[in-house]
Amino acid sequence: MLHYLAEYARRENLSVVPGLKPKTVRWLLVFDTQGRFLSVVDLAGGEKKSRGREFPACPELPGAWLLGGGRANFLVEALSTLALFTKEDPPDAKSVRKHDFFLGLLEQAAAAVPEFSTVAQALRSPAVLDQIRTALREAKAKPTDPATVALGLPDGKQRILVAEDAWHGWWQGFLQSINEDRGEPAAGKGSPRQQSRRGMLDLLTAEPVVPLPTHNKIEKLSDVGGLATGDSLIGFDKDAYTSFGLEQAENAAMCQDSAKTYITALNHILAHRCHRLTAVKVGFWYSGRVPPELDPQNDFGLSDLGPAAEDEQEGPDDASRANQAESFARRALNAIRSGERPDLKDYRYYAITISGNSGRVVIRDFTEGRFEDLARHVDQWLDDLAVVNHEGRVQDRFRFTQLLAAPVREPKDVSAPLVTALWRSAVRGLPIPHTVMAQTLHRVRIDFIQGESPRVARMALLKAFVNRNERLPKMNPELNPVENHPAYVSGRIMALLAGIQKAANPDVGAGVVQRYYAAASATPALVLGRLIRTAQIAHLPKIEQEGLRRWFENQLAELWSRLQTAPPRVLTLEEQTLFAMGYYHQLATRAKPAENGEPAATPAE
């Protein structure tokens, strides 16, 4: 995986110079060449969702060194540090120390860029700081917002100093002095102990290197179990992780450049290629450029992710929007097979499932393969999910969050292993795990017993399990009238018996479903015979409409004849999914519209 991350960094032309990293800046503090404060510029441009402008090469100080207290980053910092813009008045002592440190860095860097000295002098003036804070309050800025400094030009534009490279040489020298003080190797140097490890091979380059003892953190995992300060992918800070006398990150030897490469690549993927799915993040990238209209990952609805609660139920509008003419995966396959995009055939895809665990990065799954295989797997995923909905129309598009919520009571109950398992099934074309099926079947059974219509996503997931299980017959999206599997037919009979009872007693309270569905779905032979006799004696004679009564009698006789033998005595958990599918298909068929858009001619309940 580390090698694929290095390839990604090269392909995306990411800056992997040690000491530099991409950062998003929200505010510009603009000064003139004389040090007079001019204005505050919001780099978000008025867009509510924008966090500002990203600069690809911003100064990066070692995180552990910053924790020493009273220290600040160079050029890009929070407004509380840069301008003493804090909630407290006057600012607290810690903010003042960091502010002074920030100005000290500017004054040192003035040897390379003289304008830094002018800005530092301005920021030391209490009057200038008051002007800046007043402007920030009017702009509704927050103390934690990142900011940097700029010089106003005569043409009205700004010279943003962090976007220039004149200070890079000074910055590398400053970092080297820090590394030497910390005892870390720089430019091939290191402590005597580290020099003794010179023969260790770099995990990325296979070249003999002096291993870096500690690596910088992976960011943007705080919302999936990580820390706000970052998490380590490579680190050995416990005795149990040491061997052969190696300590810290020496067990995964890398030089500074290699460590910077994988960290930059993974941080970029988390920022630009990943989507949060409850407890984990999933990400995709490719070995070449794939246009959005041919990107199979769009079929998962990841770009439309919202609060988990919004995915609990599917309404009619969701179904109509979901069923577009052609899926992204199908378009990609057609483009490859027709020769329109033959280059896609040679592309590779890379998919990662990642989360944090209180300071450590957890790689839950990593997959790579041919782009064509990914498109084929996603296309098959959509086919397996296709199922008739409550309106009688086939629905084959679901947001991935809807499927994740299917096996649980509430979306907040979705666990990281569940996300990983379903994601692996979708991307690799693997069967749905039995644990996921069992959880989903349990929720469907509860829905039926409580008289509620199960979420369509739950039935879609059960159908996908059946179709990916070699021991079970393939299910159609809609009712299959010629399917003779005893479990499927038993489910249809149960739905028909419920319809007969409701037609005979519309105001019935606890009906046959509430009383007997759980038993019938596990042991049909013990229940169905008795329920059929009850229907023939007590329910069918009460149906006053002769046509409806005969229709029910004919349907019941036909289904019973399809069993060929007595109902099964016991159904396995797999067969119980067929029972649920038969029950659901029988109910959904009666809601199916005719071709002219009117309700079907099937007799109503």
WOCOR-V904095 format. One record per helix or strand. SS is the DSSP state (hx for helix, st for strand). FROM is the first residue (numbers start at 1). LEN is the number of residues. Records with the same first field share a line. If there is no record, write none. Layout:
# WOCOR-V904095
SS=FROM-LEN + FROM-LEN
This chain:
# WOCOR-V904095
hx=2-10 + 63-4 + 79-4 + 93-17 + 115-9 + 126-13 + 161-3 + 168-15 + 192-4 + 222-3 + 239-3 + 248-5 + 256-17 + 292-3 + 296-5 + 302-3 + 308-4 + 316-7 + 328-10 + 342-5 + 371-15 + 400-7 + 411-3 + 416-13 + 434-16 + 456-12 + 486-19 + 512-11 + 524-19 + 546-18 + 573-17
st=20-6 + 27-5 + 37-6 + 53-7 + 77-2 + 146-7 + 158-3 + 200-2 + 208-2 + 218-1 + 231-2 + 274-4 + 280-7 + 348-9 + 360-11 + 387-2 + 394-2 + 593-1 + 599-1
